[in-house]
């Protein structure tokens, strides 16, 4: 049996002992304990003892693990939802979680087939997970087998992003679970979560192919008697934006997203160890109960068309022994499928993750973890601010300009020591003194994006690895007032706290890195200044004007609505980048720069929100590059050779 949702070992042994054979009747409808409350349910025939199955893109085929007659262990099977076309994929070792790729032509699955010499372990006991579990990709019949992981760790709980770009899985190292992602060929494996106390797993992408839904328990709770407390969370696949979705102290597990991108189905353990299915709402946090049977109901999945809820249960009709097998519930009346379309309609406009509206901020009001930061001057803050906001002016987030030791010229690194090293200690002290902690959900506002009192604090917090930081798009306080909300003149000061940064070492580049990658075909320099600065006509106090050799120009102003000062919609920004031959699936490193690392923060955030994977900022910018004598410069019109 797969371990994606990790029931307690005692319950698993109880359920898995009921592996009675025999065929079932198609369309046999069961009557639940709460008769009349459940939507229509019928059993899938012929598969026998089975659990944790997931739909193919056609909503007619499913894949999962079963133990059929003649099987010494659980193996991956595919079949139609009418119980026909049953096909075993593998016959070596023991198999676990499996999933279809969105093209419907290949599958990914977990098995111990290549580590039969290692201890067997137990897919249902996190203290004894099989360390020989590996990920495999194959055709629908098990052919063209490709092993995706190459280690003796536990790699399982696998799924695939709806756009087919990423394989998502859980990896256990020395007893610690974390979420990972890799390309469909196993390359570019990267750890997503770094949660010290939690054991995350059972993860699936939402339809946006960026947000991940998962469950987690506390490692300290492993081995305790009774049901294991779990909560459901979402996180972005770059490791930011962690948010807890269920808040009771019970067991909430097995979450699976609906194709509408808003709802999800999950299992909640009710009193007397009653495992029931619920429908959750990511917008309202409302929960609706779907099953009413004292038997075990679990391992839910929703079909891509939103018509079927697939789950495993050992419910009976009173005339046969209990068998953990597969059931379908018709949930078409719940309308959780893809957004309905009539005629020719435009797709719903995608939204930014980091840039939020005042309406979104208002909706989060009352969240005890919400912290609003006013990045304007103390004078503006005193004149009126969003109620409850603290004041951390944007200029305080920058380090003072420092002399470059070996050259004349000035380096205005926004986060470094005078020696040019990341000044993590300074920021931990600065944020701790202000009362910030990693647990807070931070919203920054001030001027518009690309300003020192705008997105500079957001970019720095992202560099420091803060899990959830957003920016109030537009002109901050004005956006708040347009909703009819009041301003406050009551200052708020938080008690000091301890801030622990987890900086991304690849977030920023220094001058040496810039110079060493000039002419590199795998690096693109993206200039965020004005055309006149790019051409060398406007010096802005620098000794020399122009741009870095090979740079392309996209003024930060070009990403803002000239009237509202809000960031343009994601599709419009992406179109501007594509016009520069910078599609979001590019593998090139995009190095963004401006004058002093201020304007480029808008593009840093926007590109990461859009899904660009290799984005860095040269934060010293032209204030350093244009004031040295040893940096090659290009002016417009370009000369035959770089101007030195």
C-alpha positions in Angstrom: 0.0 0.0 0.0 1.3 3.5 -0.8 2.2 5.8 2.0 1.2 9.2 0.6 -1.0 10.0 3.5 0.5 7.7 6.1 -2.3 6.4 8.2 -1.1 5.2 11.6 0.5 1.8 11.4 -2.1 0.1 13.6 -4.9 1.3 11.4 -3.0 0.2 8.3 -2.5 -3.3 9.6 -6.2 -3.5 10.4 -7.3 -2.3 7.0 -4.7 -4.3 5.0 -5.6 -7.5 6.7 -8.9 -7.4 5.0 -7.7 -8.6 1.6 -10.6 -10.8 0.7 -10.9 -11.8 -3.0 -13.9 -12.1 -5.2 -15.6 -9.9 -7.9 -17.9 -7.0 -7.2 -21.0 -5.9 -9.0 -20.8 -2.8 -11.2 -23.1 -0.1 -10.1 -23.8 -1.6 -6.7 -24.9 1.4 -4.6 -24.1 1.4 -0.9 -26.3 3.0 1.7 -24.4 5.2 4.1 -24.9 5.6 7.8 -26.5 9.0 7.1 -28.8 7.7 4.4 -29.9 10.4 2.0 -26.9 12.6 2.9 -24.4 11.1 0.5 -24.4 11.7 -3.2 -24.7 8.5 -5.3 -21.9 6.0 -4.7 -21.0 2.8 -6.4 -18.1 0.3 -6.2 -15.7 -0.3 -9.0 -15.7 -4.0 -9.8 -13.0 -6.6 -10.4 -10.0 -4.8 -8.9 -10.2 -6.4 -5.4 -8.1 -5.1 -2.5 -6.9 -1.6 -3.6 -6.5 1.9 -2.5 -4.9 5.3 -3.5 -5.8 5.5 -7.2 -5.7 8.6 -9.3 -7.4 9.6 -12.6 -5.9 9.8 -16.1 -6.5 13.0 -18.0 -9.5 11.4 -19.8 -11.3 10.9 -16.5 -12.0 7.3 -17.5 -8.8 5.5 -16.5 -7.2 5.3 -13.1 -3.8 4.2 -11.7 -2.9 3.1 -8.2 -1.7 0.2 -6.1 -3.6 -3.1 -5.6 -2.8 -6.6 -4.3 -4.6 -9.1 -6.5 -4.7 -12.8 -6.6 -1.2 -14.1 -7.1 0.6 -10.9 -6.0 3.1 -11.3 -3.2 3.1 -7.5 -2.7 1.2 -4.4 -3.8 1.8 -3.4 -7.4 0.8 -0.6 -9.7 -2.2 -1.2 -11.8 -4.2 0.7 -14.4 -7.9 0.2 -15.3 -11.0 1.8 -16.5 -13.5 3.2 -14.0 -15.9 0.5 -15.1 -13.5 -2.2 -13.8 -12.3 -3.3 -17.2 -8.9 -3.2 -18.9 -7.0 -4.1 -15.7 -3.2 -4.0 -16.4 -0.3 -4.6 -14.0 2.7 -2.3 -14.6 5.4 -3.9 -12.5 6.0 -7.3 -10.9 9.2 -6.8 -8.9 9.7 -5.5 -5.4 6.8 -3.6 -3.8 5.2 -0.6 -5.5 3.6 2.5 -4.0 2.2 5.8 -5.2 1.7 6.4 -8.9 0.4 9.1 -11.3 -0.4 9.9 -14.9 1.5 12.5 -16.9 -1.0 15.1 -18.3 -0.4 13.9 -21.9 -2.0 10.5 -20.8 0.9 8.6 -22.6 3.2 7.9 -19.7 3.1 7.3 -15.9 5.3 7.8 -12.9 5.4 5.4 -10.0 7.3 4.3 -6.9 8.9 0.9 -6.4 11.6 -1.0 -4.4 12.3 -3.2 -7.5 16.0 -2.3 -7.7 16.7 -2.5 -4.0 15.6 -6.0 -3.1 18.7 -6.4 -1.0 17.7 -3.6 1.4 15.3 -4.1 4.3 11.8 -4.2 3.1 10.6 -1.4 5.4 6.9 -0.4 5.7 5.2 2.1 3.4 2.7 2.8 6.1 5.2 3.6 9.0 7.2 6.8 8.7 9.7 5.4 11.2 10.4 2.5 8.8 9.8 3.8 5.3 11.6 1.6 2.6 14.9 3.4 2.0 15.1 1.6 -1.4 12.0 3.3 -2.8 12.8 4.9 -6.1 10.8 6.8 -8.8 10.2 5.4 -12.2 8.7 6.7 -15.5 7.3 4.3 -18.1 4.8 3.9 -20.9 1.2 2.8 -20.0 2.2 -0.8 -20.2 5.4 -0.5 -18.2 7.7 -0.3 -21.2 10.5 2.3 -21.9 11.3 2.2 -18.2 13.3 5.1 -16.9 14.6 5.4 -13.3 14.3 9.0 -12.1 16.1 8.8 -8.8 19.4 7.2 -8.0 19.9 6.8 -4.2 18.9 4.6 -1.3 16.6 7.1 0.3 12.8 7.0 0.5 11.4 8.7 -2.6 7.7 8.3 -3.0 4.3 10.1 -2.8 4.7 11.2 -6.4 2.5 13.3 -8.6 3.0 15.6 -11.7 2.2 19.2 -12.3 -0.8 19.9 -14.6 1.5 21.5 -17.2 3.8 18.4 -17.2 6.9 20.4 -16.3 7.6 19.0 -12.8 7.5 15.7 -10.9 6.6 16.3 -7.3 7.5 13.9 -4.6 8.5 13.4 -0.9 12.0 12.4 0.1 13.0 11.1 3.6 16.6 11.7 4.7 17.6 10.5 8.1 14.0 10.3 9.2 13.1 13.9 8.0 10.6 14.3 5.2 10.5 17.1 2.7 8.9 17.9 -0.6 11.1 17.9 -3.7 10.5 18.5 -7.4 12.4 17.4 -10.5 12.0 17.5 -14.3 10.2 14.6 -15.9 13.5 13.0 -16.7 14.7 13.3 -13.1 17.0 16.2 -13.7 17.1 19.5 -11.8 16.0 17.9 -8.5 15.4 20.6 -5.9 14.2 20.6 -2.4 11.1 22.7 -1.9 10.4 22.6 1.8 12.7 23.3 4.8 10.3 22.8 7.6 12.1 22.0 10.8 9.3 20.5 12.9 6.9 19.3 10.2 6.9 16.1 8.1 5.3 17.2 4.8 4.0 14.8 2.1 1.0 13.7 0.0 1.5 16.7 -2.2 -0.3 17.7 -5.4 -0.1 20.8 -7.7 -3.2 23.0 -8.0 -4.2 23.7 -11.6 -1.9 26.8 -11.8 1.1 24.4 -11.7 2.7 26.6 -9.0 0.7 26.2 -5.8 1.2 22.9 -3.9 -1.4 21.3 -1.6 -0.1 18.9 1.0 -0.5 17.5 4.5 2.0 17.5 7.3 2.4 16.2 10.9 4.9 17.1 13.6 7.8 14.7 13.7 7.6 14.7 17.5 4.1 13.2 17.3 5.3 10.0 15.4 4.7 6.9 17.5 2.0 8.4 19.7 -1.1 6.4 20.5 -4.3 7.1 18.5 -4.7 9.1 15.3 -1.7 11.1 14.2 -2.6 14.9 14.3 -2.1 16.4 10.8 -2.9 19.7 9.1 -3.3 20.7 5.5 -1.1 23.4 3.9 -0.4 25.2 0.7 3.0 26.4 -0.5 4.5 27.8 -3.7 6.8 25.5 -5.6 9.7 27.8 -4.9 9.3 27.2 -1.2 7.6 30.5 -0.4 4.0 31.3 0.7 3.5 28.5 3.3 -0.1 28.7 4.6 -1.9 26.4 7.0 -5.4 25.6 5.7 -6.9 23.5 8.5 -6.5 24.6 12.1 -8.2 22.0 14.4 -6.0 19.7 16.4 -7.3 16.5 14.8 -6.2 14.5 11.8 -6.7 16.2 8.5 -4.9 14.4 5.7 -5.1 13.1 2.1 -5.8 16.4 0.4 -6.5 16.4 -3.3 -7.2 19.6 -5.4 -10.4 20.0 -7.4 -10.0 21.1 -11.1 -11.6 24.5 -10.3 -8.5 25.5 -8.4 -10.5 26.6 -5.4 -11.7 23.5 -3.7 -10.1 20.3 -2.4 -11.2 17.0 -1.0 -9.6 15.6 2.1 -10.0 13.1 5.0 -11.0 14.2 8.5 -10.9 11.7 11.4 -14.1 12.2 13.5 -14.7 10.8 17.0 -14.5 7.0 17.4 -11.8 6.9 14.7 -14.4 7.6 11.9 -12.5 8.5 8.7 -14.8 10.6 6.5 -14.3 12.7 3.3 -14.8 16.5 3.3 -14.7 19.2 0.7 -12.6 22.2 1.6 -12.6 25.7 0.2 -9.3 27.6 -0.2 -11.0 30.9 -0.3 -13.5 30.7 2.5 -12.0 27.8 4.6 -15.5 26.3 4.6 -15.7 22.5 5.0 -18.6 20.3 3.7 -18.9 16.7 4.7 -19.3 14.3 1.8 -19.4 10.8 3.3 -21.5 9.4 6.2 -20.4 5.8 6.9 -18.7 4.4 10.0 -16.4 2.4 7.8 -13.1 3.8 6.6 -13.4 6.3 3.7 -10.1 7.7 2.5 -7.5 8.2 -0.4 -9.8 10.6 -2.3 -9.2 12.0 -5.8 -11.3 14.1 -8.2 -11.5 13.4 -11.9 -10.2 16.2 -14.2 -13.7 16.9 -15.5 -15.0 17.3 -11.9 -17.6 14.5 -12.3 -16.3 11.8 -10.1 -14.8 11.5 -6.6 -12.7 8.3 -6.4 -12.0 6.9 -2.9 -11.1 3.7 -1.0 -13.4 2.3 1.6 -14.1 -0.9 3.5 -17.8 -0.2 3.7 -20.2 -3.1 3.0 -23.8 -3.8 2.2 -24.1 -6.1 5.2 -23.9 -9.3 3.3 -20.1 -9.6 2.7 -16.9 -9.3 4.5 -15.2 -5.9 4.5 -12.8 -5.2 1.7 -10.7 -2.1 1.2 -11.4 -1.3 -2.4 -12.4 1.5 -4.8 -15.6 3.5 -4.9 -16.9 6.3 -7.1 -19.2 9.2 -6.0 -21.0 11.3 -8.5 -20.1 14.9 -7.5 -21.1 16.6 -10.7 -23.8 18.6 -8.7 -21.0 20.2 -6.6 -19.6 22.1 -9.7 -16.0 21.8 -8.8 -14.8 21.0 -12.3 -13.0 23.3 -14.7 -14.6 26.7 -15.2 -17.6 26.3 -17.5 -17.5 28.1 -20.8 -20.2 28.8 -23.3 -19.3 30.0 -26.8 -15.9 31.8 -27.2 -14.8 33.2 -23.9 -11.4 34.5 -22.7 -9.6 32.6 -20.1 -9.8 34.0 -16.6 -7.0 36.5 -16.3 -4.1 35.0 -14.2 -3.3 36.9 -11.0 0.0 37.8 -9.4 1.1 35.9 -6.3 3.2 38.6 -4.6 1.3 41.8 -5.9 -2.0 41.8 -4.1 -5.0 44.2 -4.1 -6.5 46.1 -1.3 -9.5 43.8 -1.5 -7.3 40.8 -0.9 -5.7 42.5 2.0 -9.1 43.3 3.4 -10.1 39.7 3.1 -7.1 38.6 5.2 -8.0 41.1 7.9 -8.3 39.4 11.3 -5.6 36.8 10.5 -3.5 36.8 13.7 -0.4 36.2 11.7 -0.9 39.1 9.4 1.6 42.0 9.7 1.3 45.1 7.6 4.5 47.1 7.1 4.3 50.8 6.0 7.6 51.5 4.1 7.0 55.2 3.7 8.8 58.0 5.6 8.0 58.5 9.4 6.3 61.7 8.5 3.9 60.1 6.0 3.3 57.3 8.5 2.4 59.7 11.3 0.0 61.6 9.0 -2.1 58.4 8.5 -1.5 54.8 7.7 -3.4 51.4 7.4 -4.5 50.6 11.0 -2.2 48.2 12.8 0.7 48.8 10.4 4.2 49.3 11.7 6.6 51.7 10.1 9.9 50.5 8.6 10.9 53.1 6.0 12.3 51.8 2.7 15.6 53.6 3.0 16.3 51.8 6.3 16.4 48.5 4.4 19.4 49.6 2.4 23.0 49.5 3.5 24.9 52.8 3.3 27.0 53.3 0.1 30.4 51.8 0.6 33.7 52.4 -1.1 35.0 49.5 -3.2 38.4 48.8 -1.6 40.5 48.3 -4.8 38.9 50.8 -7.1 37.5 54.4 -7.1 33.8 54.2 -7.7 31.0 53.4 -5.3 29.2 50.2 -4.7 25.7 50.6 -3.3 25.0 47.0 -2.5 21.6 47.0 -0.8 22.4 44.1 1.5 26.1 43.7 1.8 28.9 44.6 4.2 31.6 47.1 3.1 33.6 44.1 2.0 30.8 43.0 -0.3 29.6 40.0 1.7 25.9 39.2 2.4 25.1 41.2 5.6 22.7 38.6 7.1 23.6 39.5 10.6 22.5 43.2 10.0 19.2 42.1 8.6 18.5 39.6 11.4 19.2 42.3 14.0 17.2 45.0 12.0 14.1 42.8 11.6 14.3 41.2 15.1 14.4 44.7 16.6 11.3 45.6 14.7 9.5 42.5 16.0 9.5 40.4 12.8 9.4 36.6 12.8 9.3 34.1 10.1 5.8 33.0 11.1 4.2 36.4 10.2 2.4 36.8 6.9 3.8 40.2 5.8 2.2 42.7 3.5 4.3 45.7 2.5 2.9 49.0 1.2 4.2 52.5 0.4 5.0 53.9 -3.0 4.4 51.9 -6.2 6.4 48.9 -7.3 10.0 49.6 -8.1 10.4 52.3 -5.4 12.6 52.3 -2.3 9.5 52.6 -0.2 7.7 50.0 -2.4 9.2 46.7 -3.4 12.7 47.0 -2.0 11.6 45.5 1.4 9.7 42.7 -0.4 12.7 41.8 -2.5 15.0 41.7 0.6 12.5 39.6 2.6 12.3 37.2 -0.4 16.1 37.0 -0.5 16.1 36.3 3.3 13.8 33.3 2.7 10.7 34.8 4.4 7.9 32.2 3.7 5.0 34.6 3.0 5.5 38.2 1.9 3.3 40.3 -0.4 3.1 43.8 -1.8 0.0 46.0 -1.8 0.0 46.9 -5.5 -0.6 50.5 -6.6 -0.3 53.5 -4.3 -0.6 51.7 -1.0 -2.7 53.8 1.4 -4.7 55.3 -1.5 -5.8 51.8 -2.6 -6.9 51.1 1.0 -8.9 54.3 1.3 -10.7 53.6 -2.0 -12.4 50.7 -0.3 -13.8 53.1 2.2 -11.4 51.9 4.9 -10.1 54.4 7.5 -6.6 55.5 8.1 -5.0 55.6 11.5 -2.6 57.9 13.2 -2.0 55.5 16.1 1.6 54.3 15.9 2.3 50.6 16.5 5.6 49.2 17.8 6.1 45.5 18.2 8.2 44.0 21.0 11.7 42.8 19.9 11.8 39.2 18.5 14.3 36.8 17.0 14.4 36.7 13.2 16.1 33.8 11.6 17.0 34.4 8.0 17.5 31.6 5.4 19.1 33.6 2.6 19.2 32.4 -1.0 22.9 32.6 -1.9 22.1 32.8 -5.6 19.7 35.7 -5.3 22.2 38.5 -6.0 25.4 38.8 -8.1 28.4 41.0 -7.5 30.6 42.8 -10.0 33.1 39.9 -10.4 30.2 37.6 -11.3 28.9 40.1 -13.8 32.3 40.6 -15.5 33.0 36.9 -15.7 29.7 36.2 -17.5 29.9 38.9 -20.1 29.3 37.2 -23.5 28.0 34.0 -21.8 25.3 32.6 -24.1 23.5 31.2 -21.1 23.2 34.6 -19.3 21.0 37.6 -20.2 21.4 41.0 -18.7 18.1 42.8 -18.3 18.4 46.6 -17.9 15.6 48.2 -15.9 16.5 51.8 -16.5 15.2 54.4 -18.9 16.1 54.4 -22.6 18.2 57.6 -22.2 20.3 55.9 -19.4 20.7 52.8 -21.5 21.9 54.8 -24.4 24.4 56.8 -22.3 22.6 60.1 -22.8 21.5 60.5 -19.1 24.4 60.0 -16.6 22.4 60.5 -13.3 25.7 61.7 -11.7 27.7 58.7 -12.9 31.1 59.1 -14.5 30.1 57.1 -17.6 26.8 56.2 -19.3 25.7 53.3 -21.4 24.9 49.7 -20.6 26.5 46.3 -20.0 27.6 44.6 -23.2 24.8 42.4 -24.6 22.1 43.8 -22.2 18.5 44.2 -23.4 16.3 47.0 -22.2 12.9 46.8 -20.4 12.3 49.9 -18.4 10.6 49.1 -15.1 8.0 51.8 -16.0 6.9 49.7 -18.9 5.5 47.1 -16.5 3.3 49.7 -14.7 -0.1 51.0 -15.7 0.6 54.8 -16.3 -2.7 55.8 -14.6 -3.1 53.4 -11.6 0.7 52.7 -11.1 -0.3 49.0 -10.6 1.8 46.2 -12.2 0.4 45.2 -15.5 -1.4 41.8 -15.6 0.9 38.8 -15.8 0.0 37.9 -19.4 1.0 41.4 -20.5 4.3 41.3 -18.7 5.0 37.9 -20.0 4.3 39.1 -23.5 6.9 41.9 -23.1 9.5 39.4 -22.0 8.7 37.0 -24.8 9.2 39.9 -27.2 12.8 40.1 -25.9 13.2 36.4 -26.5 12.8 35.6 -22.8 10.0 33.1 -22.5 9.4 31.9 -18.9 10.7 28.4 -19.7 14.1 29.7 -20.6 17.0 28.0 -18.9 19.1 31.1 -19.1 20.1 33.1 -16.1 18.4 36.5 -16.2 20.5 39.1 -14.4 18.5 42.3 -13.7 20.1 45.6 -12.9 19.3 49.3 -12.7 21.1 52.2 -11.0 21.1 51.2 -7.3 19.1 48.0 -7.0 15.7 49.7 -6.5 13.9 49.8 -9.8 15.0 46.2 -10.6 13.1 44.8 -7.6 9.9 45.1 -9.6 11.2 42.7 -12.2 12.9 40.4 -9.7 9.5 39.8 -8.1 7.5 39.7 -11.3 9.8 37.2 -13.1 9.8 34.9 -10.1 6.0 35.1 -9.9 5.7 34.2 -13.5 7.8 31.1 -13.0 11.2 32.1 -14.3 13.6 29.7 -12.5 17.0 31.5 -12.8 16.6 35.1 -11.8 19.3 37.1 -10.0 19.9 40.8 -9.4 23.1 42.8 -9.7 22.2 45.1 -6.9 25.1 47.5 -7.0 24.0 48.3 -10.6 25.1 51.2 -12.7 26.2 53.2 -9.6 29.1 50.8 -9.3 29.5 49.7 -12.9 29.3 53.2 -14.4 31.8 54.7 -12.0 34.7 52.4 -12.5 37.5 52.6 -15.1 37.8 48.9 -15.8 34.2 48.0 -16.8 33.4 47.5 -20.5 30.5 49.8 -21.5 28.4 50.0 -24.7 26.8 53.2 -25.7 24.0 53.7 -28.2 24.3 53.9 -31.2 26.7 50.9 -30.6 30.3 51.3 -31.7 32.2 48.5 -33.4 33.8 47.6 -30.0 32.7 48.1 -26.4 33.6 51.5 -25.0 36.2 51.2 -22.2 
